[in-house]
Amino acid sequence: MRSRAYLGELEQIVLLALIRLGDNAYGVPIRHDIEKRTKRSLSIGALYRTLERLEEKGFVSSRTGDPTPERGGRAKRFFRAEPPGLQALRRTRHALDVMWEGLDLKRI
């Protein structure tokens, strides 16, 4: 259960992107949103490994869309944040807020 208690940084970022994108959350837009907002590059492999890890934990679900001609007949895989994922986000944010409480990094 410890691995489910808190999310890593990339897991948080990916879940937040899914929430922001809603029904349009598939590989390319997820990656684009993350890169645009965080100003850091993310390989598609790292993104999908994170999505698969989140899905294994029950924090994310996926569905396959209809095949499209512009993708050579391949279907998109859409992702969605699930309630346990939202709970993990809240838990992780709370833990970080508690750790930041009372710190003044200017004094260090």
TORNU-110562 format. One record per atom (N, C-alpha, C): residue number from 1; residue in one letter; atom name; x, y, z. Coordinates in steps of 0.001 Angstrom, whole numbers, plus 500000, padded with zeros to 6 digits. Each point is the difference from the previous one (the first is absolute). Layout:
<gulums>
{gulum NUM; "A"; "CA"; {X; Y; Z}},
...
</gulums>
This chain:
<gulums>
{gulum 1; "M"; "N"; {500811; 498793; 500000}},
{gulum 1; "M"; "CA"; {499189; 501207; 500000}},
{gulum 1; "M"; "C"; {500849; 501263; 500000}},
{gulum 2; "R"; "N"; {501231; 499920; 500475}},
{gulum 2; "R"; "CA"; {500847; 501195; 500049}},
{gulum 2; "R"; "C"; {500190; 500623; 498626}},
{gulum 3; "S"; "N"; {500150; 499179; 498946}},
{gulum 3; "S"; "CA"; {500215; 500541; 498661}},
{gulum 3; "S"; "C"; {498775; 500764; 499508}},
{gulum 4; "R"; "N"; {498834; 499722; 500573}},
{gulum 4; "R"; "CA"; {498779; 500694; 499606}},
{gulum 4; "R"; "C"; {499738; 501242; 500843}},
{gulum 5; "A"; "N"; {500736; 500166; 501081}},
{gulum 5; "A"; "CA"; {499717; 501088; 500927}},
{gulum 5; "A"; "C"; {500240; 501366; 499374}},
{gulum 6; "Y"; "N"; {501144; 500179; 499346}},
{gulum 6; "Y"; "CA"; {500344; 501298; 499433}},
{gulum 6; "Y"; "C"; {500467; 499826; 498561}},
{gulum 7; "L"; "N"; {499876; 501062; 499247}},
{gulum 7; "L"; "CA"; {500389; 499989; 498597}},
{gulum 7; "L"; "C"; {501358; 500656; 499810}},
{gulum 8; "G"; "N"; {500751; 499497; 499032}},
{gulum 8; "G"; "CA"; {501230; 500654; 499610}},
{gulum 8; "G"; "C"; {499690; 501244; 499184}},
{gulum 9; "E"; "N"; {501023; 500806; 499762}},
{gulum 9; "E"; "CA"; {499808; 501262; 499284}},
{gulum 9; "E"; "C"; {499378; 499796; 498620}},
{gulum 10; "L"; "N"; {500539; 499085; 499197}},
{gulum 10; "L"; "CA"; {499471; 499794; 498653}},
{gulum 10; "L"; "C"; {498583; 499436; 500050}},
{gulum 11; "E"; "N"; {499722; 499127; 500955}},
{gulum 11; "E"; "CA"; {498636; 499480; 500145}},
{gulum 11; "E"; "C"; {499019; 501133; 500280}},
{gulum 12; "Q"; "N"; {500384; 500925; 500865}},
{gulum 12; "Q"; "CA"; {499136; 501151; 500292}},
{gulum 12; "Q"; "C"; {499770; 500833; 498743}},
{gulum 13; "I"; "N"; {501074; 500288; 499293}},
{gulum 13; "I"; "CA"; {499913; 500827; 498796}},
{gulum 13; "I"; "C"; {499095; 499349; 498962}},
{gulum 14; "V"; "N"; {500158; 498698; 499802}},
{gulum 14; "V"; "CA"; {499194; 499286; 499010}},
{gulum 14; "V"; "C"; {498526; 500007; 500410}},
{gulum 15; "L"; "N"; {499710; 499706; 501250}},
{gulum 15; "L"; "CA"; {498606; 500017; 500457}},
{gulum 15; "L"; "C"; {499375; 501384; 499837}},
{gulum 16; "L"; "N"; {500738; 501031; 500327}},
{gulum 16; "L"; "CA"; {499482; 501364; 499846}},
{gulum 16; "L"; "C"; {499722; 500322; 498533}},
{gulum 17; "A"; "N"; {500849; 499531; 499101}},
{gulum 17; "A"; "CA"; {499771; 500202; 498564}},
{gulum 17; "A"; "C"; {498730; 499274; 499554}},
{gulum 18; "L"; "N"; {499791; 498780; 500494}},
{gulum 18; "L"; "CA"; {498783; 499255; 499644}},
{gulum 18; "L"; "C"; {498754; 500752; 500438}},
{gulum 19; "I"; "N"; {500038; 500525; 501200}},
{gulum 19; "I"; "CA"; {498849; 500742; 500525}},
{gulum 19; "I"; "C"; {499748; 501229; 499135}},
{gulum 20; "R"; "N"; {501055; 500713; 499661}},
{gulum 20; "R"; "CA"; {499882; 501215; 499204}},
{gulum 20; "R"; "C"; {499455; 499700; 498598}},
{gulum 21; "L"; "N"; {500457; 498913; 499386}},
{gulum 21; "L"; "CA"; {499609; 499681; 498625}},
{gulum 21; "L"; "C"; {498636; 499332; 499894}},
{gulum 22; "G"; "N"; {499519; 499402; 501061}},
{gulum 22; "G"; "CA"; {498679; 499360; 499973}},
{gulum 22; "G"; "C"; {499909; 498912; 498949}},
{gulum 23; "D"; "N"; {498979; 500063; 499156}},
{gulum 23; "D"; "CA"; {499742; 498952; 499007}},
{gulum 23; "D"; "C"; {501039; 499939; 498887}},
{gulum 24; "N"; "N"; {500868; 500998; 499901}},
{gulum 24; "N"; "CA"; {500997; 500039; 498939}},
{gulum 24; "N"; "C"; {501376; 499534; 500485}},
{gulum 25; "A"; "N"; {500036; 499212; 501065}},
{gulum 25; "A"; "CA"; {501272; 499587; 500603}},
{gulum 25; "A"; "C"; {500529; 498722; 499354}},
{gulum 26; "Y"; "N"; {500822; 500183; 498981}},
{gulum 26; "Y"; "CA"; {500742; 498888; 499413}},
{gulum 26; "Y"; "C"; {501431; 500462; 499805}},
{gulum 27; "G"; "N"; {500892; 499117; 499615}},
{gulum 27; "G"; "CA"; {501433; 500226; 499988}},
{gulum 27; "G"; "C"; {500495; 501374; 499591}},
{gulum 28; "V"; "N"; {499712; 500417; 498769}},
{gulum 28; "V"; "CA"; {500566; 501246; 499479}},
{gulum 28; "V"; "C"; {499542; 501230; 500789}},
{gulum 29; "P"; "N"; {498703; 500186; 500235}},
{gulum 29; "P"; "CA"; {499589; 501178; 500775}},
{gulum 29; "P"; "C"; {500497; 499972; 501447}},
{gulum 30; "I"; "N"; {500081; 498816; 500589}},
{gulum 30; "I"; "CA"; {500511; 499900; 501374}},
{gulum 30; "I"; "C"; {501449; 500484; 500022}},
{gulum 31; "R"; "N"; {500789; 499463; 499106}},
{gulum 31; "R"; "CA"; {501418; 500378; 499930}},
{gulum 31; "R"; "C"; {500151; 501493; 499714}},
{gulum 32; "H"; "N"; {499231; 500511; 499065}},
{gulum 32; "H"; "CA"; {500080; 501420; 499644}},
{gulum 32; "H"; "C"; {499643; 500885; 501194}},
{gulum 33; "D"; "N"; {498939; 499668; 500712}},
{gulum 33; "D"; "CA"; {499574; 500788; 501162}},
{gulum 33; "D"; "C"; {501098; 500019; 501070}},
{gulum 34; "I"; "N"; {500569; 498840; 500256}},
{gulum 34; "I"; "CA"; {501059; 499906; 501019}},
{gulum 34; "I"; "C"; {501222; 500814; 499584}},
{gulum 35; "E"; "N"; {500421; 499840; 498756}},
{gulum 35; "E"; "CA"; {501186; 500727; 499535}},
{gulum 35; "E"; "C"; {499767; 501511; 500001}},
{gulum 36; "K"; "N"; {498806; 500413; 499598}},
{gulum 36; "K"; "CA"; {499669; 501431; 499965}},
{gulum 36; "K"; "C"; {499993; 500599; 501397}},
{gulum 37; "R"; "N"; {499403; 499304; 500944}},
{gulum 37; "R"; "CA"; {499846; 500538; 501346}},
{gulum 37; "R"; "C"; {501242; 499865; 500867}},
{gulum 38; "T"; "N"; {500738; 498911; 499841}},
{gulum 38; "T"; "CA"; {501173; 499783; 500862}},
{gulum 38; "T"; "C"; {501294; 500490; 499358}},
{gulum 39; "K"; "N"; {499958; 500278; 498704}},
{gulum 39; "K"; "CA"; {501200; 500429; 499262}},
{gulum 39; "K"; "C"; {501103; 498948; 500027}},
{gulum 40; "R"; "N"; {499586; 498738; 500077}},
{gulum 40; "R"; "CA"; {500987; 498921; 499929}},
{gulum 40; "R"; "C"; {499520; 498964; 499001}},
{gulum 41; "S"; "N"; {500960; 499370; 499316}},
{gulum 41; "S"; "CA"; {499619; 499011; 498995}},
{gulum 41; "S"; "C"; {499672; 498676; 500687}},
{gulum 42; "L"; "N"; {499142; 499255; 499357}},
{gulum 42; "L"; "CA"; {499559; 498710; 500525}},
{gulum 42; "L"; "C"; {499898; 499044; 498836}},
{gulum 43; "S"; "N"; {500724; 498894; 500074}},
{gulum 43; "S"; "CA"; {499916; 499025; 498908}},
{gulum 43; "S"; "C"; {498642; 499312; 500064}},
{gulum 44; "I"; "N"; {499533; 499583; 498846}},
{gulum 44; "I"; "CA"; {498708; 499315; 499946}},
{gulum 44; "I"; "C"; {500083; 498678; 500763}},
{gulum 45; "G"; "N"; {501193; 499384; 500002}},
{gulum 45; "G"; "CA"; {500186; 498756; 500750}},
{gulum 45; "G"; "C"; {499845; 500214; 501492}},
{gulum 46; "A"; "N"; {500602; 501063; 500523}},
{gulum 46; "A"; "CA"; {499878; 500307; 501433}},
{gulum 46; "A"; "C"; {498557; 500311; 500357}},
{gulum 47; "L"; "N"; {499313; 500696; 499100}},
{gulum 47; "L"; "CA"; {498590; 500318; 500247}},
{gulum 47; "L"; "C"; {499177; 498716; 500090}},
{gulum 48; "Y"; "N"; {500153; 499106; 499021}},
{gulum 48; "Y"; "CA"; {499202; 498778; 500004}},
{gulum 48; "Y"; "C"; {500374; 499060; 501146}},
{gulum 49; "R"; "N"; {501263; 499967; 500389}},
{gulum 49; "R"; "CA"; {500374; 499186; 501175}},
{gulum 49; "R"; "C"; {499303; 500531; 501246}},
{gulum 50; "T"; "N"; {499943; 501314; 500130}},
{gulum 50; "T"; "CA"; {499331; 500612; 501152}},
{gulum 50; "T"; "C"; {498506; 499735; 499957}},
{gulum 51; "L"; "N"; {499391; 500139; 498834}},
{gulum 51; "L"; "CA"; {498560; 499723; 499863}},
{gulum 51; "L"; "C"; {499692; 498540; 500334}},
{gulum 52; "E"; "N"; {500838; 499087; 499544}},
{gulum 52; "E"; "CA"; {499781; 498576; 500285}},
{gulum 52; "E"; "C"; {500154; 499714; 501493}},
{gulum 53; "R"; "N"; {500984; 500624; 500645}},
{gulum 53; "R"; "CA"; {500195; 499831; 501444}},
{gulum 53; "R"; "C"; {498776; 500539; 500762}},
{gulum 54; "L"; "N"; {499505; 501155; 499588}},
{gulum 54; "L"; "CA"; {498819; 500581; 500646}},
{gulum 54; "L"; "C"; {498766; 499118; 499779}},
{gulum 55; "E"; "N"; {499910; 499404; 498818}},
{gulum 55; "E"; "CA"; {498869; 499115; 499719}},
{gulum 55; "E"; "C"; {500084; 498726; 500840}},
{gulum 56; "E"; "N"; {501204; 499456; 500165}},
{gulum 56; "E"; "CA"; {500181; 498808; 500841}},
{gulum 56; "E"; "C"; {499583; 500275; 501439}},
{gulum 57; "K"; "N"; {500223; 501217; 500479}},
{gulum 57; "K"; "CA"; {499630; 500384; 501363}},
{gulum 57; "K"; "C"; {498516; 500323; 500131}},
{gulum 58; "G"; "N"; {499277; 500050; 498873}},
{gulum 58; "G"; "CA"; {498580; 500331; 500031}},
{gulum 58; "G"; "C"; {499729; 501494; 500050}},
{gulum 59; "F"; "N"; {501023; 500814; 499724}},
{gulum 59; "F"; "CA"; {499857; 501454; 500056}},
{gulum 59; "F"; "C"; {499540; 500583; 498674}},
{gulum 60; "V"; "N"; {500146; 499218; 498931}},
{gulum 60; "V"; "CA"; {499671; 500433; 498644}},
{gulum 60; "V"; "C"; {499326; 498833; 499291}},
{gulum 61; "S"; "N"; {499068; 500314; 499118}},
{gulum 61; "S"; "CA"; {499432; 498975; 499130}},
{gulum 61; "S"; "C"; {500227; 500444; 498559}},
{gulum 62; "S"; "N"; {499899; 499053; 499073}},
{gulum 62; "S"; "CA"; {500179; 500342; 498593}},
{gulum 62; "S"; "C"; {498942; 499299; 499166}},
{gulum 63; "R"; "N"; {499768; 500573; 498848}},
{gulum 63; "R"; "CA"; {499088; 499402; 499025}},
{gulum 63; "R"; "C"; {500577; 500260; 498621}},
{gulum 64; "T"; "N"; {499674; 499149; 499074}},
{gulum 64; "T"; "CA"; {500468; 500144; 498632}},
{gulum 64; "T"; "C"; {498914; 500668; 499177}},
{gulum 65; "G"; "N"; {500379; 501065; 499301}},
{gulum 65; "G"; "CA"; {499060; 500695; 499117}},
{gulum 65; "G"; "C"; {499886; 499281; 498669}},
{gulum 66; "D"; "N"; {499238; 500593; 499109}},
{gulum 66; "D"; "CA"; {499840; 499429; 498666}},
{gulum 66; "D"; "C"; {501252; 500241; 499165}},
{gulum 67; "P"; "N"; {500324; 499061; 499118}},
{gulum 67; "P"; "CA"; {501139; 500212; 499095}},
{gulum 67; "P"; "C"; {499736; 501218; 499107}},
{gulum 68; "T"; "N"; {501062; 500724; 499681}},
{gulum 68; "T"; "CA"; {499843; 501186; 499153}},
{gulum 68; "T"; "C"; {500919; 499895; 498783}},
{gulum 69; "P"; "N"; {499529; 500482; 498841}},
{gulum 69; "P"; "CA"; {500815; 499935; 498775}},
{gulum 69; "P"; "C"; {501310; 500780; 500140}},
{gulum 70; "E"; "N"; {499969; 501159; 500689}},
{gulum 70; "E"; "CA"; {501211; 500819; 500126}},
{gulum 70; "E"; "C"; {501073; 499312; 500845}},
{gulum 71; "R"; "N"; {499622; 498976; 500740}},
{gulum 71; "R"; "CA"; {500976; 499236; 500790}},
{gulum 71; "R"; "C"; {500274; 498646; 499337}},
{gulum 72; "G"; "N"; {499705; 499903; 498721}},
{gulum 72; "G"; "CA"; {500253; 498753; 499271}},
{gulum 72; "G"; "C"; {499123; 498860; 500482}},
{gulum 73; "G"; "N"; {498804; 500335; 500465}},
{gulum 73; "G"; "CA"; {499060; 498990; 500471}},
{gulum 73; "G"; "C"; {500213; 499572; 501445}},
{gulum 74; "R"; "N"; {500951; 500637; 500667}},
{gulum 74; "R"; "CA"; {500246; 499659; 501413}},
{gulum 74; "R"; "C"; {499059; 500816; 500891}},
{gulum 75; "A"; "N"; {499663; 499417; 501127}},
{gulum 75; "A"; "CA"; {499107; 500659; 500960}},
{gulum 75; "A"; "C"; {500813; 500727; 501068}},
{gulum 76; "K"; "N"; {499417; 501049; 500539}},
{gulum 76; "K"; "CA"; {500617; 500719; 501112}},
{gulum 76; "K"; "C"; {499605; 499324; 501304}},
{gulum 77; "R"; "N"; {500896; 500070; 500969}},
{gulum 77; "R"; "CA"; {499701; 499491; 501340}},
{gulum 77; "R"; "C"; {499793; 501207; 500911}},
{gulum 78; "F"; "N"; {498787; 500135; 500499}},
{gulum 78; "F"; "CA"; {499629; 501128; 500845}},
{gulum 78; "F"; "C"; {500117; 499615; 501470}},
{gulum 79; "F"; "N"; {500420; 500942; 500821}},
{gulum 79; "F"; "CA"; {500214; 499761; 501423}},
{gulum 79; "F"; "C"; {499123; 500919; 500830}},
{gulum 80; "R"; "N"; {499685; 499511; 501200}},
{gulum 80; "R"; "CA"; {499145; 500765; 500905}},
{gulum 80; "R"; "C"; {500448; 499760; 501436}},
{gulum 81; "A"; "N"; {500052; 501085; 500772}},
{gulum 81; "A"; "CA"; {500325; 499890; 501427}},
{gulum 81; "A"; "C"; {498792; 499410; 500717}},
{gulum 82; "E"; "N"; {500240; 499054; 500877}},
{gulum 82; "E"; "CA"; {498936; 499352; 500765}},
{gulum 82; "E"; "C"; {500003; 500517; 501442}},
{gulum 83; "P"; "N"; {498884; 499816; 500738}},
{gulum 83; "P"; "CA"; {499922; 500504; 501381}},
{gulum 83; "P"; "C"; {501189; 499628; 500891}},
{gulum 84; "P"; "N"; {500518; 498757; 499964}},
{gulum 84; "P"; "CA"; {501175; 499724; 500834}},
{gulum 84; "P"; "C"; {501216; 500853; 499610}},
{gulum 85; "G"; "N"; {500123; 500337; 498722}},
{gulum 85; "G"; "CA"; {501078; 500871; 499551}},
{gulum 85; "G"; "C"; {499836; 501411; 500541}},
{gulum 86; "L"; "N"; {498766; 500486; 500015}},
{gulum 86; "L"; "CA"; {499727; 501331; 500558}},
{gulum 86; "L"; "C"; {500293; 500015; 501497}},
{gulum 87; "Q"; "N"; {499651; 498921; 500682}},
{gulum 87; "Q"; "CA"; {500296; 499899; 501437}},
{gulum 87; "Q"; "C"; {501508; 499993; 500235}},
{gulum 88; "A"; "N"; {500742; 499287; 499157}},
{gulum 88; "A"; "CA"; {501459; 499956; 500134}},
{gulum 88; "A"; "C"; {500606; 501381; 499747}},
{gulum 89; "L"; "N"; {499450; 500740; 499032}},
{gulum 89; "L"; "CA"; {500462; 501369; 499757}},
{gulum 89; "L"; "C"; {499788; 500872; 501235}},
{gulum 90; "R"; "N"; {498816; 499902; 500590}},
{gulum 90; "R"; "CA"; {499701; 500803; 501196}},
{gulum 90; "R"; "C"; {500926; 499623; 501161}},
{gulum 91; "R"; "N"; {500198; 498699; 500192}},
{gulum 91; "R"; "CA"; {500880; 499514; 501075}},
{gulum 91; "R"; "C"; {501420; 500516; 499810}},
{gulum 92; "T"; "N"; {500491; 499907; 498777}},
{gulum 92; "T"; "CA"; {501360; 500427; 499697}},
{gulum 92; "T"; "C"; {500146; 501503; 500191}},
{gulum 93; "R"; "N"; {499024; 500764; 499519}},
{gulum 93; "R"; "CA"; {500064; 501456; 500165}},
{gulum 93; "R"; "C"; {499972; 500373; 501476}},
{gulum 94; "H"; "N"; {499152; 499348; 500759}},
{gulum 94; "H"; "CA"; {499919; 500285; 501437}},
{gulum 94; "H"; "C"; {501340; 499705; 500684}},
{gulum 95; "A"; "N"; {500594; 498858; 499679}},
{gulum 95; "A"; "CA"; {501286; 499628; 500609}},
{gulum 95; "A"; "C"; {501072; 501038; 499664}},
{gulum 96; "L"; "N"; {500017; 500462; 498765}},
{gulum 96; "L"; "CA"; {500983; 501015; 499613}},
{gulum 96; "L"; "C"; {499714; 501337; 500686}},
{gulum 97; "D"; "N"; {498728; 500376; 500088}},
{gulum 97; "D"; "CA"; {499638; 501241; 500697}},
{gulum 97; "D"; "C"; {500475; 499964; 501448}},
{gulum 98; "V"; "N"; {499802; 498860; 500663}},
{gulum 98; "V"; "CA"; {500423; 499846; 501392}},
{gulum 98; "V"; "C"; {501525; 500127; 500109}},
{gulum 99; "M"; "N"; {500719; 499408; 499065}},
{gulum 99; "M"; "CA"; {501452; 500074; 500032}},
{gulum 99; "M"; "C"; {500508; 501420; 499731}},
{gulum 100; "W"; "N"; {499317; 500748; 499154}},
{gulum 100; "W"; "CA"; {500395; 501374; 499693}},
{gulum 100; "W"; "C"; {499642; 500970; 501122}},
{gulum 101; "E"; "N"; {499021; 499627; 500793}},
{gulum 101; "E"; "CA"; {499496; 500907; 501045}},
{gulum 101; "E"; "C"; {501119; 500491; 500911}},
{gulum 102; "G"; "N"; {500087; 501310; 500123}},
{gulum 102; "G"; "CA"; {500949; 500610; 500907}},
{gulum 102; "G"; "C"; {501428; 500126; 499491}},
{gulum 103; "L"; "N"; {500255; 499520; 498798}},
{gulum 103; "L"; "CA"; {501359; 500106; 499451}},
{gulum 103; "L"; "C"; {500205; 501352; 499331}},
{gulum 104; "D"; "N"; {501185; 500543; 500193}},
{gulum 104; "D"; "CA"; {500388; 501239; 499333}},
{gulum 104; "D"; "C"; {501325; 499740; 499299}},
{gulum 105; "L"; "N"; {499931; 499707; 498712}},
{gulum 105; "L"; "CA"; {501208; 499642; 499254}},
{gulum 105; "L"; "C"; {500927; 501187; 499800}},
{gulum 106; "K"; "N"; {499520; 501193; 500197}},
{gulum 106; "K"; "CA"; {500854; 501180; 499858}},
{gulum 106; "K"; "C"; {501067; 500046; 501078}},
{gulum 107; "R"; "N"; {499713; 499401; 501130}},
{gulum 107; "R"; "CA"; {500935; 500013; 501148}},
{gulum 107; "R"; "C"; {501084; 498947; 499899}},
{gulum 108; "I"; "N"; {499900; 499124; 499037}},
{gulum 108; "I"; "CA"; {500980; 498908; 499887}},
{gulum 108; "I"; "C"; {501126; 500399; 499079}},
</gulums>
